[in-house]
Amino acid sequence: MISWTGSNKPIEKVGLVGCGRMGKCMLKGMQEGGFSVVAYDKFPAAAQSAKEMGAEIVETPAELAKACSVIIMSLPGPAQLDEVICGEGGLMEGLTSDHVVVDTSTVSPDTTRTNAQRVAEVGAAYLDCPILGRPSAAGKWLLPTGGNEDALKKVEPVLLTFASKAVFVGGPGSGNALKLLNQMMFTCINAISSEVMAICDHVGIDKAVFYNAVASSSAGTVSGLFKEVGRCIVDEAYESPAFTVDLLIKDTKLALQMAKDAKAPSVIAGTVQMYNEIASANGLGGQDTAALYKVFDKHYQELG
């Protein structure tokens, strides 16, 4: 196994794999920060959108690796990471000990450790660097990062074009572990916010009145997520999701499995996951997580 050596050359060009909603936020930030971006996305529409934003488009991840020593990935899950890293024309065909691969995807710590071992075979460094923050908060994101601390220092100027801070939290998989713990809190806050809003009308409080009063208060219960979820419920704005029910199910499933494997199974988040799955089974999977309100509202109407 070859050790990561890095390069003292200044970073001028950055590779981006995955040009979806989060990827576009990164692309915009990197360009505004003075970096040229070479992008790859298997979906032509996403690649075309990145091209229109000014990115140079390549046909394979291998081409991207040969063009850039710093590569950022923003992908849906393990299967897509496998394809990009190890598939035909994948990154492994172009990686060297000069490369740093930064994975911002939300996956399990075990997935990260496997991928870190793969790229280490050719001497490349691998950072798991998931995002704490919504797309609307690009520029203010926090990136808990696992892997090689020296590699993080090297790529930090790139990361800080779309995030406010990158925090080293430990070895490979540590960044993902922290993100999944955060997602356990996300799923619970989303659920209680949705449930309370559904209860409002049944106790004689208009949900818009409740939301406006609490969201504008200094109560300890107020959070950024409550403000977003509650606003979405009041406005019935579920069709332009900041984060979908199905994505929350995916993240919560990973978090629950991580906790179970650590012999610390979650009780609260595990119960909430059942309601997330009911929402998806009722056709709400592609809607904003606030659509969980509909599950509770229907339940209480049937009880009444």
Wavefront OBJ file of the C-alpha trace (Angstrom):
o trace
v 0.000 0.000 0.000
v 1.344 3.413 -0.999
v 1.157 6.238 1.541
v -0.537 9.477 0.592
v 2.122 12.063 -0.164
v 0.052 14.936 -1.479
v 1.388 17.649 -3.708
v 2.748 21.069 -2.866
v 1.299 22.491 -6.058
v -1.450 25.048 -5.484
v -4.965 23.799 -6.206
v -6.377 25.511 -9.266
v -8.743 22.894 -10.658
v -11.182 20.736 -8.682
v -13.117 17.660 -9.792
v -16.809 17.340 -8.933
v -18.675 14.037 -9.212
v -22.421 14.517 -8.851
v -24.108 17.695 -10.031
v -27.432 17.441 -8.238
v -28.869 19.995 -5.861
v -26.006 19.928 -3.354
v -23.398 19.473 -6.082
v -24.564 22.629 -7.829
v -24.212 24.565 -4.583
v -20.616 23.341 -4.322
v -19.934 24.140 -7.968
v -21.174 27.697 -7.555
v -19.121 28.220 -4.390
v -15.919 26.807 -5.872
v -16.224 28.970 -8.972
v -16.851 32.076 -6.897
v -13.826 31.088 -4.818
v -11.609 31.171 -7.888
v -11.348 27.454 -8.700
v -11.932 25.930 -12.110
v -14.227 22.902 -11.924
v -14.196 19.707 -13.964
v -17.476 17.842 -13.497
v -18.915 14.391 -14.123
v -22.502 13.207 -13.813
v -23.911 10.081 -15.456
v -27.201 11.864 -16.050
v -26.976 14.085 -19.164
v -29.389 16.720 -17.839
v -27.325 17.218 -14.665
v -24.082 17.341 -16.647
v -25.593 19.866 -19.053
v -26.734 22.040 -16.168
v -23.202 22.010 -14.729
v -21.815 22.884 -18.141
v -24.153 25.851 -18.360
v -22.822 26.984 -15.000
v -19.306 27.016 -16.467
v -17.897 23.607 -15.526
v -15.775 21.549 -17.905
v -17.569 18.223 -18.460
v -15.826 14.851 -18.827
v -17.261 11.502 -19.898
v -15.873 9.289 -17.111
v -14.658 9.587 -13.509
v -11.246 8.317 -14.704
v -10.893 11.341 -16.988
v -11.778 13.580 -14.081
v -9.113 11.953 -11.864
v -6.489 12.505 -14.556
v -7.429 16.186 -14.738
v -7.664 17.025 -10.994
v -5.823 15.994 -7.845
v -8.720 17.079 -5.597
v -12.044 15.327 -6.222
v -15.323 16.005 -4.446
v -18.176 13.489 -4.656
v -21.845 14.211 -3.954
v -23.782 11.003 -4.617
v -27.001 9.327 -3.390
v -25.556 6.190 -1.805
v -23.145 3.232 -1.701
v -24.098 1.778 -5.104
v -23.319 5.033 -6.885
v -20.050 5.385 -4.982
v -19.047 1.843 -5.988
v -19.746 2.615 -9.632
v -17.853 5.905 -9.597
v -14.826 4.561 -7.725
v -14.484 0.998 -8.994
v -16.649 0.705 -12.100
v -15.481 0.758 -15.695
v -13.868 4.133 -16.287
v -13.940 4.751 -12.528
v -11.715 6.918 -10.383
v -9.387 4.030 -9.534
v -8.110 4.108 -13.110
v -6.705 7.598 -12.575
v -5.923 7.977 -8.859
v -2.364 8.410 -7.561
v -0.707 9.306 -4.263
v -1.235 12.974 -5.129
v -5.013 12.662 -4.945
v -7.454 13.592 -2.197
v -10.971 12.213 -2.652
v -13.615 14.024 -0.605
v -16.950 12.250 -0.188
v -19.812 14.510 0.923
v -22.425 11.742 0.516
v -24.385 10.496 3.527
v -23.491 6.813 3.847
v -22.562 4.396 6.618
v -19.162 4.565 8.335
v -18.465 1.040 7.035
v -19.015 2.188 3.446
v -16.512 4.980 3.986
v -13.927 2.689 5.540
v -14.232 0.307 2.583
v -13.769 3.114 0.070
v -10.883 4.603 2.027
v -9.097 1.237 1.882
v -9.724 0.996 -1.851
v -8.159 4.335 -2.731
v -5.337 3.790 -0.232
v -4.157 0.897 -2.411
v -2.899 3.482 -4.916
v -1.834 5.970 -2.233
v -4.762 8.393 -2.486
v -6.304 9.992 0.609
v -10.033 9.672 1.299
v -12.091 12.013 3.458
v -15.680 11.432 4.546
v -17.032 14.934 4.694
v -20.855 14.928 4.909
v -22.783 18.179 5.034
v -24.616 19.588 8.023
v -26.992 22.080 6.446
v -29.753 22.556 3.918
v -29.114 23.608 0.297
v -30.445 27.054 1.209
v -27.650 27.387 3.786
v -24.795 26.780 1.318
v -21.835 28.822 2.445
v -22.783 28.266 6.080
v -22.517 24.477 6.061
v -20.414 22.624 8.622
v -18.458 19.609 7.378
v -17.577 16.982 10.030
v -14.623 15.205 8.476
v -13.059 11.801 8.993
v -9.824 10.485 7.501
v -6.382 12.057 7.154
v -6.055 15.392 8.956
v -3.193 16.557 6.726
v -5.301 15.847 3.649
v -8.104 17.914 5.150
v -5.726 20.839 5.659
v -4.699 20.602 2.017
v -8.251 20.746 0.630
v -9.726 23.068 3.254
v -9.429 26.168 1.025
v -11.670 24.409 -1.492
v -14.184 23.255 1.106
v -14.489 26.709 2.617
v -15.803 28.084 -0.661
v -19.135 26.380 0.075
v -18.953 25.739 3.842
v -18.181 27.911 6.845
v -16.145 25.263 8.651
v -14.620 21.815 8.167
v -14.019 20.047 11.490
v -11.719 17.029 11.797
v -13.508 14.461 13.985
v -11.399 11.299 13.668
v -10.454 8.402 11.432
v -12.273 7.135 8.337
v -16.031 6.926 8.904
v -16.084 9.394 11.802
v -17.595 12.170 9.720
v -20.401 9.902 8.591
v -21.025 8.645 12.124
v -21.470 12.210 13.329
v -23.767 13.044 10.398
v -25.964 10.009 11.060
v -26.327 10.975 14.719
v -27.451 14.375 13.500
v -29.962 12.726 11.174
v -31.422 10.815 14.125
v -32.162 14.170 15.744
v -33.482 15.515 12.425
v -36.025 12.706 12.072
v -37.282 13.189 15.632
v -37.552 16.989 15.446
v -39.315 16.704 12.097
v -41.784 14.199 13.557
v -42.663 16.088 16.730
v -43.008 19.343 14.795
v -45.392 17.646 12.346
v -47.346 15.905 15.124
v -47.825 19.037 17.209
v -48.991 21.007 14.182
v -51.549 18.261 13.493
v -52.812 18.382 17.103
v -53.312 22.170 17.039
v -56.766 22.252 15.474
v -58.008 19.500 17.780
v -57.264 21.594 20.876
v -58.682 24.823 19.472
v -55.449 26.492 18.318
v -55.041 27.479 14.695
v -51.788 25.950 13.484
v -50.684 29.180 11.803
v -51.209 31.065 15.070
v -49.233 28.412 16.958
v -46.412 28.444 14.436
v -46.069 32.235 14.292
v -46.149 32.566 18.069
v -43.577 29.866 18.786
v -41.267 30.587 15.843
v -41.002 34.250 16.844
v -40.415 33.485 20.515
v -37.277 32.812 22.516
v -38.598 29.439 23.681
v -36.001 26.704 23.993
v -38.056 24.525 21.659
v -37.430 26.764 18.669
v -34.998 25.395 16.101
v -34.163 26.170 12.511
v -35.749 22.869 11.495
v -38.987 23.637 13.332
v -39.139 26.991 11.578
v -38.718 25.356 8.159
v -41.042 22.399 8.794
v -43.731 24.493 10.458
v -43.670 27.092 7.704
v -43.980 24.352 5.109
v -47.026 22.922 6.915
v -48.733 26.283 7.310
v -48.185 27.078 3.632
v -48.957 23.493 2.519
v -45.766 23.708 0.459
v -44.769 20.057 0.235
v -44.064 19.749 -3.475
v -40.742 21.665 -3.558
v -38.864 19.697 -0.909
v -35.775 20.901 0.884
v -35.338 17.245 1.872
v -37.662 14.395 0.945
v -39.339 11.811 3.136
v -37.600 9.012 1.240
v -34.166 10.572 1.768
v -34.923 10.913 5.464
v -35.927 7.247 5.569
v -32.616 6.316 3.931
v -30.547 8.368 6.389
v -32.509 7.224 9.429
v -32.162 3.594 8.381
v -28.382 4.008 8.212
v -28.342 5.732 11.594
v -30.472 3.061 13.241
v -28.275 0.293 11.878
v -25.126 2.082 13.056
v -26.584 2.395 16.565
v -27.750 -1.226 16.555
v -24.318 -2.454 15.466
v -22.813 -0.475 18.352
v -25.219 -2.228 20.763
v -26.938 1.097 21.456
v -30.235 0.692 19.585
v -32.390 3.800 19.323
v -35.876 3.725 20.818
v -37.216 7.140 19.816
v -35.792 7.403 16.297
v -36.757 3.782 15.669
v -40.383 4.583 16.470
v -40.344 7.698 14.291
v -38.985 5.683 11.379
v -42.219 3.682 11.359
v -44.171 6.885 10.693
v -41.713 7.940 7.995
v -42.335 4.632 6.256
v -46.112 5.021 6.584
v -45.789 8.419 4.905
v -43.810 6.913 2.048
v -46.270 4.025 1.682
v -49.026 6.626 1.309
v -47.291 8.242 -1.653
v -45.541 11.046 0.227
v -41.966 9.821 -0.281
v -41.047 12.488 -2.822
v -42.508 15.334 -0.773
v -40.820 17.451 1.888
v -40.301 15.782 5.256
v -42.953 18.137 6.631
v -45.500 15.969 4.768
v -45.345 13.686 7.814
v -47.952 16.153 9.125
v -50.462 14.533 6.747
v -50.016 11.151 8.402
v -50.728 12.557 11.859
v -53.569 14.771 10.624
v -55.308 11.828 8.961
v -54.851 9.731 12.096
v -56.434 12.339 14.370
v -59.294 12.989 11.966
v -60.103 9.284 11.944
v -60.020 9.199 15.732
v -62.348 12.198 15.903
l 1 2 3 4 5 6 7 8 9 10 11 12 13 14 15 16 17 18 19 20 21 22 23 24 25 26 27 28 29 30 31 32 33 34 35 36 37 38 39 40 41 42 43 44 45 46 47 48 49 50 51 52 53 54 55 56 57 58 59 60 61 62 63 64 65 66 67 68 69 70 71 72 73 74 75 76 77 78 79 80 81 82 83 84 85 86 87 88 89 90 91 92 93 94 95 96 97 98 99 100 101 102 103 104 105 106 107 108 109 110 111 112 113 114 115 116 117 118 119 120 121 122 123 124 125 126 127 128 129 130 131 132 133 134 135 136 137 138 139 140 141 142 143 144 145 146 147 148 149 150 151 152 153 154 155 156 157 158 159 160 161 162 163 164 165 166 167 168 169 170 171 172 173 174 175 176 177 178 179 180 181 182 183 184 185 186 187 188 189 190 191 192 193 194 195 196 197 198 199 200 201 202 203 204 205 206 207 208 209 210 211 212 213 214 215 216 217 218 219 220 221 222 223 224 225 226 227 228 229 230 231 232 233 234 235 236 237 238 239 240 241 242 243 244 245 246 247 248 249 250 251 252 253 254 255 256 257 258 259 260 261 262 263 264 265 266 267 268 269 270 271 272 273 274 275 276 277 278 279 280 281 282 283 284 285 286 287 288 289 290 291 292 293 294 295 296 297 298 299 300 301 302 303 304
